[in-house]
């Protein structure tokens, strides 16, 4: 991860691109143009995931939201789903770095039956 996220106070002092500042991103989901507002830190993580998937951020978001709509939570809050996806991605990356992180996240595995079930 980028060094600038390690010291939030210093980050704010020298950079316009702080992880805490939110920005909106427009994209088309289910045929409608929508806008999602997330903090820069989450956009950076989504960009990293998209790069690993050889995709664009818009296509990645459409894939994630489509999967959640169909299998987990219809009428979800897009920003919340994306933040949770980023947290899951980072958690998997930290806990098991050599493994293929993306393929192990329930949100990327449409065929996984346990994706929507709560942990015991």
Biotite code that builds the C-alpha atoms (Angstrom):
import biotite.structure as struc

atoms = struc.array([
    struc.Atom([0.000, 0.000, 0.000], chain_id="A", res_id=1, res_name="UNK", atom_name="CA", element="C"),
    struc.Atom([1.110, 3.550, -0.639], chain_id="A", res_id=2, res_name="UNK", atom_name="CA", element="C"),
    struc.Atom([3.263, 5.021, 2.131], chain_id="A", res_id=3, res_name="UNK", atom_name="CA", element="C"),
    struc.Atom([1.113, 8.176, 2.324], chain_id="A", res_id=4, res_name="UNK", atom_name="CA", element="C"),
    struc.Atom([-1.657, 6.268, 4.134], chain_id="A", res_id=5, res_name="UNK", atom_name="CA", element="C"),
    struc.Atom([0.529, 5.334, 7.079], chain_id="A", res_id=6, res_name="UNK", atom_name="CA", element="C"),
    struc.Atom([0.614, 8.779, 8.716], chain_id="A", res_id=7, res_name="UNK", atom_name="CA", element="C"),
    struc.Atom([-2.739, 10.526, 8.200], chain_id="A", res_id=8, res_name="UNK", atom_name="CA", element="C"),
    struc.Atom([-1.653, 13.800, 9.858], chain_id="A", res_id=9, res_name="UNK", atom_name="CA", element="C"),
    struc.Atom([1.415, 14.156, 7.664], chain_id="A", res_id=10, res_name="UNK", atom_name="CA", element="C"),
    struc.Atom([-0.595, 13.068, 4.624], chain_id="A", res_id=11, res_name="UNK", atom_name="CA", element="C"),
    struc.Atom([-3.023, 15.947, 5.061], chain_id="A", res_id=12, res_name="UNK", atom_name="CA", element="C"),
    struc.Atom([-0.142, 18.396, 5.388], chain_id="A", res_id=13, res_name="UNK", atom_name="CA", element="C"),
    struc.Atom([1.599, 17.647, 2.092], chain_id="A", res_id=14, res_name="UNK", atom_name="CA", element="C"),
    struc.Atom([-0.920, 16.135, -0.286], chain_id="A", res_id=15, res_name="UNK", atom_name="CA", element="C"),
    struc.Atom([-4.097, 17.181, -2.042], chain_id="A", res_id=16, res_name="UNK", atom_name="CA", element="C"),
    struc.Atom([-4.884, 13.479, -2.561], chain_id="A", res_id=17, res_name="UNK", atom_name="CA", element="C"),
    struc.Atom([-5.673, 12.482, 0.976], chain_id="A", res_id=18, res_name="UNK", atom_name="CA", element="C"),
    struc.Atom([-7.314, 9.146, 1.717], chain_id="A", res_id=19, res_name="UNK", atom_name="CA", element="C"),
    struc.Atom([-10.077, 10.893, 3.687], chain_id="A", res_id=20, res_name="UNK", atom_name="CA", element="C"),
    struc.Atom([-11.399, 13.189, 0.962], chain_id="A", res_id=21, res_name="UNK", atom_name="CA", element="C"),
    struc.Atom([-14.453, 11.864, -0.824], chain_id="A", res_id=22, res_name="UNK", atom_name="CA", element="C"),
    struc.Atom([-15.083, 12.115, -4.526], chain_id="A", res_id=23, res_name="UNK", atom_name="CA", element="C"),
    struc.Atom([-17.916, 11.068, -6.776], chain_id="A", res_id=24, res_name="UNK", atom_name="CA", element="C"),
    struc.Atom([-17.670, 8.760, -9.748], chain_id="A", res_id=25, res_name="UNK", atom_name="CA", element="C"),
    struc.Atom([-20.427, 8.419, -12.354], chain_id="A", res_id=26, res_name="UNK", atom_name="CA", element="C"),
    struc.Atom([-21.117, 5.123, -14.047], chain_id="A", res_id=27, res_name="UNK", atom_name="CA", element="C"),
    struc.Atom([-23.918, 3.098, -15.600], chain_id="A", res_id=28, res_name="UNK", atom_name="CA", element="C"),
    struc.Atom([-25.489, 0.357, -13.484], chain_id="A", res_id=29, res_name="UNK", atom_name="CA", element="C"),
    struc.Atom([-28.447, -1.678, -14.693], chain_id="A", res_id=30, res_name="UNK", atom_name="CA", element="C"),
    struc.Atom([-28.927, 0.760, -17.573], chain_id="A", res_id=31, res_name="UNK", atom_name="CA", element="C"),
    struc.Atom([-29.089, 3.893, -15.428], chain_id="A", res_id=32, res_name="UNK", atom_name="CA", element="C"),
    struc.Atom([-26.411, 6.477, -14.816], chain_id="A", res_id=33, res_name="UNK", atom_name="CA", element="C"),
    struc.Atom([-25.629, 6.687, -11.124], chain_id="A", res_id=34, res_name="UNK", atom_name="CA", element="C"),
    struc.Atom([-23.055, 8.422, -9.002], chain_id="A", res_id=35, res_name="UNK", atom_name="CA", element="C"),
    struc.Atom([-21.136, 6.801, -6.158], chain_id="A", res_id=36, res_name="UNK", atom_name="CA", element="C"),
    struc.Atom([-19.235, 8.830, -3.587], chain_id="A", res_id=37, res_name="UNK", atom_name="CA", element="C"),
    struc.Atom([-16.312, 7.181, -1.787], chain_id="A", res_id=38, res_name="UNK", atom_name="CA", element="C"),
    struc.Atom([-13.168, 8.355, -0.061], chain_id="A", res_id=39, res_name="UNK", atom_name="CA", element="C"),
    struc.Atom([-9.965, 8.368, -2.142], chain_id="A", res_id=40, res_name="UNK", atom_name="CA", element="C"),
    struc.Atom([-8.576, 5.422, -0.184], chain_id="A", res_id=41, res_name="UNK", atom_name="CA", element="C"),
    struc.Atom([-11.434, 3.217, -1.408], chain_id="A", res_id=42, res_name="UNK", atom_name="CA", element="C"),
    struc.Atom([-11.097, 4.408, -5.026], chain_id="A", res_id=43, res_name="UNK", atom_name="CA", element="C"),
    struc.Atom([-7.402, 3.508, -4.865], chain_id="A", res_id=44, res_name="UNK", atom_name="CA", element="C"),
    struc.Atom([-8.197, 0.002, -3.609], chain_id="A", res_id=45, res_name="UNK", atom_name="CA", element="C"),
    struc.Atom([-10.873, -0.489, -6.281], chain_id="A", res_id=46, res_name="UNK", atom_name="CA", element="C"),
    struc.Atom([-8.330, 0.614, -8.909], chain_id="A", res_id=47, res_name="UNK", atom_name="CA", element="C"),
    struc.Atom([-5.866, -1.966, -7.584], chain_id="A", res_id=48, res_name="UNK", atom_name="CA", element="C"),
    struc.Atom([-8.507, -4.708, -7.715], chain_id="A", res_id=49, res_name="UNK", atom_name="CA", element="C"),
    struc.Atom([-9.566, -3.692, -11.243], chain_id="A", res_id=50, res_name="UNK", atom_name="CA", element="C"),
    struc.Atom([-5.947, -3.758, -12.389], chain_id="A", res_id=51, res_name="UNK", atom_name="CA", element="C"),
    struc.Atom([-5.537, -7.286, -10.980], chain_id="A", res_id=52, res_name="UNK", atom_name="CA", element="C"),
    struc.Atom([-8.681, -8.357, -12.811], chain_id="A", res_id=53, res_name="UNK", atom_name="CA", element="C"),
    struc.Atom([-7.506, -6.699, -16.060], chain_id="A", res_id=54, res_name="UNK", atom_name="CA", element="C"),
    struc.Atom([-10.667, -4.612, -15.950], chain_id="A", res_id=55, res_name="UNK", atom_name="CA", element="C"),
    struc.Atom([-11.775, -1.034, -15.493], chain_id="A", res_id=56, res_name="UNK", atom_name="CA", element="C"),
    struc.Atom([-13.118, 0.341, -12.223], chain_id="A", res_id=57, res_name="UNK", atom_name="CA", element="C"),
    struc.Atom([-16.545, 0.837, -13.844], chain_id="A", res_id=58, res_name="UNK", atom_name="CA", element="C"),
    struc.Atom([-16.708, -2.778, -15.031], chain_id="A", res_id=59, res_name="UNK", atom_name="CA", element="C"),
    struc.Atom([-15.529, -4.027, -11.641], chain_id="A", res_id=60, res_name="UNK", atom_name="CA", element="C"),
    struc.Atom([-18.191, -2.009, -9.808], chain_id="A", res_id=61, res_name="UNK", atom_name="CA", element="C"),
    struc.Atom([-20.879, -3.212, -12.217], chain_id="A", res_id=62, res_name="UNK", atom_name="CA", element="C"),
    struc.Atom([-19.768, -6.823, -11.632], chain_id="A", res_id=63, res_name="UNK", atom_name="CA", element="C"),
    struc.Atom([-19.771, -6.452, -7.845], chain_id="A", res_id=64, res_name="UNK", atom_name="CA", element="C"),
    struc.Atom([-23.132, -4.667, -7.700], chain_id="A", res_id=65, res_name="UNK", atom_name="CA", element="C"),
    struc.Atom([-24.727, -7.104, -10.150], chain_id="A", res_id=66, res_name="UNK", atom_name="CA", element="C"),
    struc.Atom([-23.556, -10.048, -8.046], chain_id="A", res_id=67, res_name="UNK", atom_name="CA", element="C"),
    struc.Atom([-24.823, -8.489, -4.834], chain_id="A", res_id=68, res_name="UNK", atom_name="CA", element="C"),
    struc.Atom([-28.177, -7.636, -6.457], chain_id="A", res_id=69, res_name="UNK", atom_name="CA", element="C"),
    struc.Atom([-28.648, -11.175, -7.731], chain_id="A", res_id=70, res_name="UNK", atom_name="CA", element="C"),
    struc.Atom([-27.299, -13.221, -4.850], chain_id="A", res_id=71, res_name="UNK", atom_name="CA", element="C"),
    struc.Atom([-27.066, -11.299, -1.631], chain_id="A", res_id=72, res_name="UNK", atom_name="CA", element="C"),
    struc.Atom([-28.899, -8.043, -0.970], chain_id="A", res_id=73, res_name="UNK", atom_name="CA", element="C"),
    struc.Atom([-31.236, -6.524, -3.551], chain_id="A", res_id=74, res_name="UNK", atom_name="CA", element="C"),
    struc.Atom([-31.629, -2.731, -3.228], chain_id="A", res_id=75, res_name="UNK", atom_name="CA", element="C"),
    struc.Atom([-28.285, -2.369, -1.461], chain_id="A", res_id=76, res_name="UNK", atom_name="CA", element="C"),
    struc.Atom([-26.323, 0.819, -0.888], chain_id="A", res_id=77, res_name="UNK", atom_name="CA", element="C"),
    struc.Atom([-23.626, 0.793, -3.574], chain_id="A", res_id=78, res_name="UNK", atom_name="CA", element="C"),
    struc.Atom([-21.080, 2.772, -1.555], chain_id="A", res_id=79, res_name="UNK", atom_name="CA", element="C"),
    struc.Atom([-21.455, 0.442, 1.432], chain_id="A", res_id=80, res_name="UNK", atom_name="CA", element="C"),
    struc.Atom([-21.025, -2.655, -0.719], chain_id="A", res_id=81, res_name="UNK", atom_name="CA", element="C"),
    struc.Atom([-17.876, -1.218, -2.285], chain_id="A", res_id=82, res_name="UNK", atom_name="CA", element="C"),
    struc.Atom([-16.387, -0.237, 1.077], chain_id="A", res_id=83, res_name="UNK", atom_name="CA", element="C"),
    struc.Atom([-17.043, -3.730, 2.479], chain_id="A", res_id=84, res_name="UNK", atom_name="CA", element="C"),
    struc.Atom([-15.544, -5.267, -0.667], chain_id="A", res_id=85, res_name="UNK", atom_name="CA", element="C"),
    struc.Atom([-12.387, -3.180, -0.161], chain_id="A", res_id=86, res_name="UNK", atom_name="CA", element="C"),
    struc.Atom([-12.145, -4.211, 3.496], chain_id="A", res_id=87, res_name="UNK", atom_name="CA", element="C"),
    struc.Atom([-12.621, -7.886, 2.562], chain_id="A", res_id=88, res_name="UNK", atom_name="CA", element="C"),
    struc.Atom([-9.956, -7.575, -0.131], chain_id="A", res_id=89, res_name="UNK", atom_name="CA", element="C"),
    struc.Atom([-7.441, -6.018, 2.259], chain_id="A", res_id=90, res_name="UNK", atom_name="CA", element="C"),
    struc.Atom([-8.232, -8.515, 5.021], chain_id="A", res_id=91, res_name="UNK", atom_name="CA", element="C"),
    struc.Atom([-7.669, -11.463, 2.689], chain_id="A", res_id=92, res_name="UNK", atom_name="CA", element="C"),
    struc.Atom([-4.495, -9.871, 1.366], chain_id="A", res_id=93, res_name="UNK", atom_name="CA", element="C"),
    struc.Atom([-3.123, -9.413, 4.886], chain_id="A", res_id=94, res_name="UNK", atom_name="CA", element="C"),
    struc.Atom([-4.198, -12.793, 6.231], chain_id="A", res_id=95, res_name="UNK", atom_name="CA", element="C"),
    struc.Atom([-3.103, -14.913, 3.281], chain_id="A", res_id=96, res_name="UNK", atom_name="CA", element="C"),
    struc.Atom([-0.924, -12.889, 0.896], chain_id="A", res_id=97, res_name="UNK", atom_name="CA", element="C"),
    struc.Atom([0.334, -15.729, -1.339], chain_id="A", res_id=98, res_name="UNK", atom_name="CA", element="C"),
    struc.Atom([-3.163, -16.941, -2.173], chain_id="A", res_id=99, res_name="UNK", atom_name="CA", element="C"),
    struc.Atom([-5.226, -15.572, -4.999], chain_id="A", res_id=100, res_name="UNK", atom_name="CA", element="C"),
    struc.Atom([-7.071, -12.955, -2.966], chain_id="A", res_id=101, res_name="UNK", atom_name="CA", element="C"),
    struc.Atom([-9.791, -12.056, -5.429], chain_id="A", res_id=102, res_name="UNK", atom_name="CA", element="C"),
    struc.Atom([-10.933, -15.572, -6.184], chain_id="A", res_id=103, res_name="UNK", atom_name="CA", element="C"),
    struc.Atom([-11.426, -16.287, -2.483], chain_id="A", res_id=104, res_name="UNK", atom_name="CA", element="C"),
    struc.Atom([-13.771, -13.362, -1.822], chain_id="A", res_id=105, res_name="UNK", atom_name="CA", element="C"),
    struc.Atom([-17.425, -14.410, -1.841], chain_id="A", res_id=106, res_name="UNK", atom_name="CA", element="C"),
    struc.Atom([-18.373, -11.347, -3.845], chain_id="A", res_id=107, res_name="UNK", atom_name="CA", element="C"),
    struc.Atom([-16.310, -12.554, -6.810], chain_id="A", res_id=108, res_name="UNK", atom_name="CA", element="C"),
    struc.Atom([-17.573, -16.109, -6.777], chain_id="A", res_id=109, res_name="UNK", atom_name="CA", element="C"),
    struc.Atom([-21.118, -16.100, -8.117], chain_id="A", res_id=110, res_name="UNK", atom_name="CA", element="C"),
    struc.Atom([-21.295, -19.886, -7.815], chain_id="A", res_id=111, res_name="UNK", atom_name="CA", element="C"),
    struc.Atom([-20.433, -20.027, -4.145], chain_id="A", res_id=112, res_name="UNK", atom_name="CA", element="C"),
    struc.Atom([-23.549, -20.989, -2.205], chain_id="A", res_id=113, res_name="UNK", atom_name="CA", element="C"),
    struc.Atom([-22.354, -19.774, 1.168], chain_id="A", res_id=114, res_name="UNK", atom_name="CA", element="C"),
    struc.Atom([-21.688, -16.216, -0.036], chain_id="A", res_id=115, res_name="UNK", atom_name="CA", element="C"),
    struc.Atom([-24.897, -14.841, 1.434], chain_id="A", res_id=116, res_name="UNK", atom_name="CA", element="C"),
    struc.Atom([-24.964, -16.820, 4.637], chain_id="A", res_id=117, res_name="UNK", atom_name="CA", element="C"),
    struc.Atom([-23.922, -15.303, 7.929], chain_id="A", res_id=118, res_name="UNK", atom_name="CA", element="C"),
    struc.Atom([-21.021, -16.827, 9.855], chain_id="A", res_id=119, res_name="UNK", atom_name="CA", element="C"),
    struc.Atom([-21.930, -19.100, 12.749], chain_id="A", res_id=120, res_name="UNK", atom_name="CA", element="C"),
])
